[in-house]
Amino acid sequence: MQYRRLGKTNYQVSAVGFGAWQIGADWGTVDEGAALDALQAAAAAGVTFFDTADVYGDGRSERLIGRFRRGWPASIIIATKMGRRAPLRLDSYTRESFSAWVDRSRTNLDMDRLDLVQLHCLPQDIYYHPEIFELLDELVAEGRIAAYGVSVERVEEALKAIEYPGVDTVQIIYNIFRQRPADLFFREAIRRDIGVIARVPLASGLLTGKLRAGSAFAADDHRNYNRQGQAFDVGETFAGVDFERGLEAVEALRPLVPAEASMAQFALRWILMQEAVSTVIPGAKSADQARANAAAADLPPLPEATMQEVDSIYREKIAPLVHQRW
């Protein structure tokens, strides 16, 4: 496992982390035993960064991580998110609501002080209200949270957020099918010493190479019910790429995958070629998936010719669909 500095937080975190949305909700059923096995396997493989949110299974994901953390002997960093437990409008974000959400997460995770709290994909106009970020500064001063950042849908939101000096991290969708953050945001993140957390790294499974045109998804899996953005931003499902077009691009990528790697590992290693990325957070429903994800950090760097081929495939097949949308 490689370890990288998470921006101004100064946390040293595993280059491959663990995204805990899957063990909370919206990805079909995952029983608690399998979820705990996945968390333990990830940590045993060197993963030290675990990302969750208060709304993943209405706190289920946080509580599972809290149980795992109590039984794990080594130090880990836990990031959670808040802000989507109320209507997505400015008057929802008050001192009282922030305090209540932070305290609920502290209870779920069994932590006196949260390592990192991120505003969770809030409406874009929130980023133009400095008083929101002043509330987070107060929570840091009180010792209830150690650091804070944002999780965003759009590059523009990320660029605005990092103007606030208290913002230490940005979580953003970045993968082979969503490359726009590398155009400008990554340069600014490096300049301002911002920790970058790359989410949706496998485009909801498209970039595992295991999905087919006939793949079926459970009724409670967002890949079934959010194809057109019916429940939340469509960019969270298959990275906003049309499923069939995504499958075509996957087939074009398949010959580029090294013999010693799976396509999922290849996709994760591609992300880690960016020095701006502090950690990438694939999800896992099983111990085997968690171990395979972690192993991607140990793959050798991808050749420049491979990087150029990936870029060409993206520009031809995917960029016209998504590049300027997020």
KANOR-V337808 format. One record per residue. N is the residue number from 1. RES is the residue in one small letter. OMEGA is omega as a letter, one per 20 degrees, with the letter a starting at -180 (NA if undefined). D_FIRST is the distance of its C-alpha to the first C-alpha in Angstrom with 1 decimal. Layout:
n=N res=RES omega=OMEGA d_first=D_FIRST
n=N res=RES omega=OMEGA d_first=D_FIRST
//
This chain:
n=1 res=m omega=r d_first=0.0
n=2 res=q omega=r d_first=3.8
n=3 res=y omega=a d_first=6.6
n=4 res=r omega=r d_first=10.0
n=5 res=r omega=a d_first=13.5
n=6 res=l omega=r d_first=15.3
n=7 res=g omega=a d_first=18.6
n=8 res=k omega=r d_first=21.5
n=9 res=t omega=a d_first=20.1
n=10 res=n omega=r d_first=18.1
n=11 res=y omega=r d_first=15.5
n=12 res=q omega=a d_first=12.0
n=13 res=v omega=r d_first=10.0
n=14 res=s omega=a d_first=6.6
n=15 res=a omega=r d_first=7.1
n=16 res=v omega=r d_first=7.7
n=17 res=g omega=a d_first=10.1
n=18 res=f omega=r d_first=13.0
n=19 res=g omega=a d_first=16.4
n=20 res=a omega=r d_first=19.1
n=21 res=w omega=a d_first=22.2
n=22 res=q omega=a d_first=22.3
n=23 res=i omega=r d_first=22.7
n=24 res=g omega=a d_first=25.4
n=25 res=a omega=r d_first=27.8
n=26 res=d omega=r d_first=28.7
n=27 res=w omega=a d_first=26.8
n=28 res=g omega=a d_first=29.1
n=29 res=t omega=r d_first=29.2
n=30 res=v omega=a d_first=26.2
n=31 res=d omega=a d_first=27.4
n=32 res=e omega=r d_first=26.1
n=33 res=g omega=r d_first=25.0
n=34 res=a omega=r d_first=22.8
n=35 res=a omega=r d_first=21.3
n=36 res=l omega=r d_first=20.6
n=37 res=d omega=r d_first=19.1
n=38 res=a omega=r d_first=16.7
n=39 res=l omega=a d_first=15.7
n=40 res=q omega=r d_first=15.3
n=41 res=a omega=r d_first=13.3
n=42 res=a omega=a d_first=10.7
n=43 res=a omega=r d_first=10.6
n=44 res=a omega=r d_first=10.6
n=45 res=a omega=r d_first=7.4
n=46 res=g omega=r d_first=5.8
n=47 res=v omega=a d_first=7.5
n=48 res=t omega=a d_first=9.8
n=49 res=f omega=a d_first=11.9
n=50 res=f omega=a d_first=14.7
n=51 res=d omega=a d_first=17.5
n=52 res=t omega=r d_first=20.9
n=53 res=a omega=a d_first=24.6
n=54 res=d omega=a d_first=27.9
n=55 res=v omega=r d_first=29.4
n=56 res=y omega=a d_first=26.9
n=57 res=g omega=r d_first=29.3
n=58 res=d omega=r d_first=31.4
n=59 res=g omega=a d_first=28.9
n=60 res=r omega=a d_first=27.7
n=61 res=s omega=r d_first=24.1
n=62 res=e omega=a d_first=24.2
n=63 res=r omega=r d_first=26.1
n=64 res=l omega=r d_first=23.6
n=65 res=i omega=r d_first=20.7
n=66 res=g omega=r d_first=23.2
n=67 res=r omega=r d_first=23.9
n=68 res=f omega=a d_first=20.3
n=69 res=r omega=a d_first=19.6
n=70 res=r omega=a d_first=22.8
n=71 res=g omega=a d_first=21.7
n=72 res=w omega=a d_first=18.1
n=73 res=p omega=a d_first=18.2
n=74 res=a omega=r d_first=15.2
n=75 res=s omega=r d_first=15.3
n=76 res=i omega=r d_first=14.1
n=77 res=i omega=r d_first=15.3
n=78 res=i omega=r d_first=17.7
n=79 res=a omega=r d_first=19.3
n=80 res=t omega=a d_first=22.5
n=81 res=k omega=r d_first=25.2
n=82 res=m omega=r d_first=29.0
n=83 res=g omega=a d_first=32.1
n=84 res=r omega=r d_first=32.8
n=85 res=r omega=a d_first=34.8
n=86 res=a omega=r d_first=37.9
n=87 res=p omega=a d_first=39.8
n=88 res=l omega=r d_first=37.9
n=89 res=r omega=a d_first=40.4
n=90 res=l omega=a d_first=40.8
n=91 res=d omega=r d_first=42.9
n=92 res=s omega=a d_first=40.2
n=93 res=y omega=a d_first=38.1
n=94 res=t omega=r d_first=39.9
n=95 res=r omega=a d_first=39.2
n=96 res=e omega=a d_first=40.2
n=97 res=s omega=r d_first=37.9
n=98 res=f omega=r d_first=34.9
n=99 res=s omega=a d_first=35.6
n=100 res=a omega=a d_first=36.1
n=101 res=w omega=r d_first=32.9
n=102 res=v omega=a d_first=30.8
n=103 res=d omega=r d_first=32.6
n=104 res=r omega=r d_first=32.1
n=105 res=s omega=r d_first=28.4
n=106 res=r omega=r d_first=28.4
n=107 res=t omega=a d_first=30.4
n=108 res=n omega=a d_first=28.2
n=109 res=l omega=a d_first=25.0
n=110 res=d omega=a d_first=26.9
n=111 res=m omega=r d_first=25.9
n=112 res=d omega=r d_first=28.5
n=113 res=r omega=a d_first=26.7
n=114 res=l omega=a d_first=24.3
n=115 res=d omega=a d_first=21.2
n=116 res=l omega=r d_first=21.7
n=117 res=v omega=a d_first=24.5
n=118 res=q omega=r d_first=24.9
n=119 res=l omega=a d_first=28.2
n=120 res=h omega=r d_first=27.8
n=121 res=c omega=a d_first=29.2
n=122 res=l omega=r d_first=32.5
n=123 res=p omega=a d_first=35.5
n=124 res=q omega=a d_first=35.5
n=125 res=d omega=r d_first=38.4
n=126 res=i omega=a d_first=36.6
n=127 res=y omega=r d_first=34.7
n=128 res=y omega=r d_first=38.1
n=129 res=h omega=a d_first=39.0
n=130 res=p omega=a d_first=37.8
n=131 res=e omega=r d_first=39.2
n=132 res=i omega=a d_first=36.3
n=133 res=f omega=r d_first=33.8
n=134 res=e omega=r d_first=36.2
n=135 res=l omega=r d_first=35.9
n=136 res=l omega=r d_first=32.1
n=137 res=d omega=r d_first=32.8
n=138 res=e omega=r d_first=35.2
n=139 res=l omega=r d_first=32.6
n=140 res=v omega=a d_first=30.3
n=141 res=a omega=a d_first=33.3
n=142 res=e omega=a d_first=34.2
n=143 res=g omega=r d_first=30.8
n=144 res=r omega=r d_first=30.2
n=145 res=i omega=a d_first=27.2
n=146 res=a omega=a d_first=24.9
n=147 res=a omega=r d_first=24.3
n=148 res=y omega=r d_first=25.1
n=149 res=g omega=a d_first=24.5
n=150 res=v omega=r d_first=25.6
n=151 res=s omega=a d_first=24.6
n=152 res=v omega=r d_first=26.8
n=153 res=e omega=a d_first=28.2
n=154 res=r omega=r d_first=29.5
n=155 res=v omega=a d_first=28.6
n=156 res=e omega=r d_first=31.9
n=157 res=e omega=r d_first=31.0
n=158 res=a omega=a d_first=27.7
n=159 res=l omega=r d_first=29.7
n=160 res=k omega=a d_first=32.4
n=161 res=a omega=a d_first=30.1
n=162 res=i omega=r d_first=28.4
n=163 res=e omega=r d_first=31.9
n=164 res=y omega=a d_first=31.9
n=165 res=p omega=a d_first=30.6
n=166 res=g omega=a d_first=29.2
n=167 res=v omega=a d_first=26.8
n=168 res=d omega=a d_first=23.3
n=169 res=t omega=r d_first=21.3
n=170 res=v omega=r d_first=22.1
n=171 res=q omega=a d_first=20.7
n=172 res=i omega=r d_first=22.0
n=173 res=i omega=r d_first=22.0
n=174 res=y omega=r d_first=20.4
n=175 res=n omega=a d_first=19.8
n=176 res=i omega=a d_first=21.5
n=177 res=f omega=r d_first=24.7
n=178 res=r omega=a d_first=24.7
n=179 res=q omega=a d_first=24.3
n=180 res=r omega=r d_first=26.8
n=181 res=p omega=a d_first=24.5
n=182 res=a omega=a d_first=23.7
n=183 res=d omega=a d_first=27.4
n=184 res=l omega=a d_first=28.0
n=185 res=f omega=a d_first=25.9
n=186 res=f omega=r d_first=22.7
n=187 res=r omega=r d_first=24.9
n=188 res=e omega=r d_first=26.5
n=189 res=a omega=r d_first=23.2
n=190 res=i omega=a d_first=22.1
n=191 res=r omega=a d_first=25.7
n=192 res=r omega=r d_first=25.8
n=193 res=d omega=r d_first=22.4
n=194 res=i omega=r d_first=21.5
n=195 res=g omega=a d_first=18.2
n=196 res=v omega=r d_first=17.8
n=197 res=i omega=a d_first=16.4
n=198 res=a omega=a d_first=16.7
n=199 res=r omega=a d_first=18.4
n=200 res=v omega=a d_first=20.0
n=201 res=p omega=a d_first=17.5
n=202 res=l omega=r d_first=19.0
n=203 res=a omega=r d_first=22.5
n=204 res=s omega=r d_first=23.3
n=205 res=g omega=r d_first=22.5
n=206 res=l omega=a d_first=24.3
n=207 res=l omega=r d_first=21.3
n=208 res=t omega=a d_first=20.3
n=209 res=g omega=a d_first=23.4
n=210 res=k omega=a d_first=24.7
n=211 res=l omega=r d_first=27.4
n=212 res=r omega=a d_first=30.9
n=213 res=a omega=a d_first=34.1
n=214 res=g omega=a d_first=35.3
n=215 res=s omega=a d_first=32.2
n=216 res=a omega=a d_first=33.6
n=217 res=f omega=a d_first=32.0
n=218 res=a omega=a d_first=33.2
n=219 res=a omega=a d_first=35.7
n=220 res=d omega=r d_first=33.3
n=221 res=d omega=a d_first=30.5
n=222 res=h omega=r d_first=30.5
n=223 res=r omega=r d_first=30.2
n=224 res=n omega=a d_first=33.7
n=225 res=y omega=a d_first=35.4
n=226 res=n omega=a d_first=33.8
n=227 res=r omega=a d_first=34.2
n=228 res=q omega=a d_first=36.7
n=229 res=g omega=a d_first=35.4
n=230 res=q omega=a d_first=37.8
n=231 res=a omega=r d_first=35.7
n=232 res=f omega=a d_first=33.4
n=233 res=d omega=a d_first=32.2
n=234 res=v omega=r d_first=32.1
n=235 res=g omega=r d_first=29.2
n=236 res=e omega=a d_first=27.0
n=237 res=t omega=a d_first=28.1
n=238 res=f omega=a d_first=26.9
n=239 res=a omega=r d_first=26.1
n=240 res=g omega=a d_first=29.9
n=241 res=v omega=r d_first=30.4
n=242 res=d omega=a d_first=33.3
n=243 res=f omega=a d_first=31.9
n=244 res=e omega=r d_first=34.0
n=245 res=r omega=r d_first=33.3
n=246 res=g omega=r d_first=29.5
n=247 res=l omega=r d_first=29.9
n=248 res=e omega=a d_first=31.7
n=249 res=a omega=r d_first=29.0
n=250 res=v omega=r d_first=26.4
n=251 res=e omega=r d_first=28.6
n=252 res=a omega=r d_first=28.8
n=253 res=l omega=a d_first=25.0
n=254 res=r omega=a d_first=24.6
n=255 res=p omega=a d_first=25.7
n=256 res=l omega=a d_first=22.9
n=257 res=v omega=r d_first=20.1
n=258 res=p omega=a d_first=18.7
n=259 res=a omega=a d_first=19.9
n=260 res=e omega=a d_first=16.5
n=261 res=a omega=r d_first=15.3
n=262 res=s omega=r d_first=16.9
n=263 res=m omega=r d_first=18.5
n=264 res=a omega=r d_first=16.3
n=265 res=q omega=r d_first=13.1
n=266 res=f omega=a d_first=15.2
n=267 res=a omega=r d_first=16.2
n=268 res=l omega=r d_first=12.9
n=269 res=r omega=r d_first=11.9
n=270 res=w omega=r d_first=15.4
n=271 res=i omega=a d_first=14.8
n=272 res=l omega=r d_first=11.9
n=273 res=m omega=r d_first=14.4
n=274 res=q omega=a d_first=16.2
n=275 res=e omega=a d_first=15.7
n=276 res=a omega=a d_first=17.5
n=277 res=v omega=r d_first=14.9
n=278 res=s omega=a d_first=13.0
n=279 res=t omega=r d_first=11.3
n=280 res=v omega=a d_first=12.4
n=281 res=i omega=r d_first=13.7
n=282 res=p omega=r d_first=14.6
n=283 res=g omega=r d_first=16.8
n=284 res=a omega=r d_first=17.0
n=285 res=k omega=a d_first=20.1
n=286 res=s omega=r d_first=19.0
n=287 res=a omega=a d_first=16.5
n=288 res=d omega=r d_first=16.2
n=289 res=q omega=a d_first=15.5
n=290 res=a omega=r d_first=12.8
n=291 res=r omega=a d_first=10.9
n=292 res=a omega=r d_first=11.7
n=293 res=n omega=a d_first=10.5
n=294 res=a omega=a d_first=7.0
n=295 res=a omega=a d_first=7.1
n=296 res=a omega=a d_first=8.4
n=297 res=a omega=a d_first=5.5
n=298 res=d omega=r d_first=5.9
n=299 res=l omega=r d_first=9.6
n=300 res=p omega=r d_first=11.8
n=301 res=p omega=r d_first=13.6
n=302 res=l omega=r d_first=16.5
n=303 res=p omega=r d_first=19.9
n=304 res=e omega=r d_first=22.3
n=305 res=a omega=r d_first=24.8
n=306 res=t omega=r d_first=22.5
n=307 res=m omega=r d_first=21.8
n=308 res=q omega=r d_first=25.6
n=309 res=e omega=r d_first=26.3
n=310 res=v omega=r d_first=24.2
n=311 res=d omega=a d_first=26.1
n=312 res=s omega=r d_first=29.4
n=313 res=i omega=r d_first=28.8
n=314 res=y omega=a d_first=28.0
n=315 res=r omega=a d_first=31.0
n=316 res=e omega=a d_first=33.3
n=317 res=k omega=a d_first=32.4
n=318 res=i omega=a d_first=30.6
n=319 res=a omega=r d_first=31.3
n=320 res=p omega=a d_first=35.0
n=321 res=l omega=a d_first=34.1
n=322 res=v omega=a d_first=31.7
n=323 res=h omega=a d_first=31.1
n=324 res=q omega=a d_first=33.8
n=325 res=r omega=a d_first=33.6
n=326 res=w omega=NA d_first=30.6
//
